[in-house]
Amino acid sequence: MKKEENKKMKEEKTIVGADCHDIKCPIHGALKVRGRIFEGTVTKKFPTRVVIEFERRIYSRKYERYFKSKTKLHARLPKCIESQINLGDLISIQECRPLSKIIHFAVIKKIKNAGER
């Protein structure tokens, strides 16, 4: 079973971006991702990172109500996925080791385009 899974993973890696030589790429490089996974829309895009924003509901004990809160997270953008992701896209990020002062997540995949909602 494990050999078949390893073969599938290797095939996926070669299909997505065979020319990716980024060490901090979670798909082709040595960066290991683990922990929490978040989905959000891209609000800012930089050469090596993106900023995503997503809403969550928080319960207030005092008022016994739920209210909305927005969270912004910075994530590392690998070179192999950089051309596919634009502003407004829905993407998935996963936790990794701290890469810089503000970057603790890496982009895993693109879920939807900006206009598909």
SULCOR-V269308 format. One record per residue. N is the residue number from 1. RES is the residue in one small letter. SS is DSSP state (H for helix, E for strand, - for the rest). PSI is psi in whole degrees, -180 to 180 (* if undefined). Layout:
((N,RES,SS,PSI) (N,RES,SS,PSI))
This chain:
((1,m,-,-45) (2,k,H,-35) (3,k,H,-41) (4,e,H,-42) (5,e,H,-41) (6,n,H,-40) (7,k,H,-42) (8,k,H,-42) (9,m,H,-42) (10,k,H,-39) (11,e,H,-44) (12,e,H,-40) (13,k,H,-40) (14,t,H,-32) (15,i,H,-46) (16,v,H,-54) (17,g,-,89) (18,a,-,-25) (19,d,-,13) (20,c,-,119) (21,h,-,26) (22,d,-,124) (23,i,-,-34) (24,k,-,23) (25,c,-,126) (26,p,-,-17) (27,i,-,-47) (28,h,-,-19) (29,g,-,-159) (30,a,-,2) (31,l,-,123) (32,k,-,130) (33,v,E,142) (34,r,E,162) (35,g,E,-145) (36,r,E,149) (37,i,E,132) (38,f,E,152) (39,e,E,134) (40,g,E,173) (41,t,E,146) (42,v,E,122) (43,t,E,-30) (44,k,E,147) (45,k,E,128) (46,f,-,171) (47,p,-,-36) (48,t,-,3) (49,r,E,163) (50,v,E,158) (51,v,E,125) (52,i,E,156) (53,e,E,136) (54,f,E,156) (55,e,E,148) (56,r,E,159) (57,r,E,133) (58,i,E,136) (59,y,E,131) (60,s,E,118) (61,r,-,-33) (62,k,-,-48) (63,y,-,-3) (64,e,-,46) (65,r,E,162) (66,y,E,143) (67,f,E,157) (68,k,E,144) (69,s,E,141) (70,k,E,142) (71,t,E,136) (72,k,E,134) (73,l,E,143) (74,h,E,137) (75,a,E,148) (76,r,E,134) (77,l,-,108) (78,p,-,154) (79,k,-,-33) (80,c,-,-22) (81,i,-,-9) (82,e,-,-41) (83,s,-,-21) (84,q,-,-25) (85,i,-,130) (86,n,-,175) (87,l,-,139) (88,g,-,-9) (89,d,-,150) (90,l,E,120) (91,i,E,165) (92,s,E,132) (93,i,E,154) (94,q,E,149) (95,e,E,145) (96,c,E,-172) (97,r,-,159) (98,p,-,121) (99,l,-,-26) (100,s,-,-167) (101,k,-,-37) (102,i,-,-12) (103,i,E,114) (104,h,E,10) (105,f,E,160) (106,a,E,144) (107,v,E,129) (108,i,E,-51) (109,k,E,164) (110,k,E,133) (111,i,E,-52) (112,k,E,155) (113,n,-,171) (114,a,H,-36) (115,g,H,-2) (116,e,H,-2) (117,r,-,*))
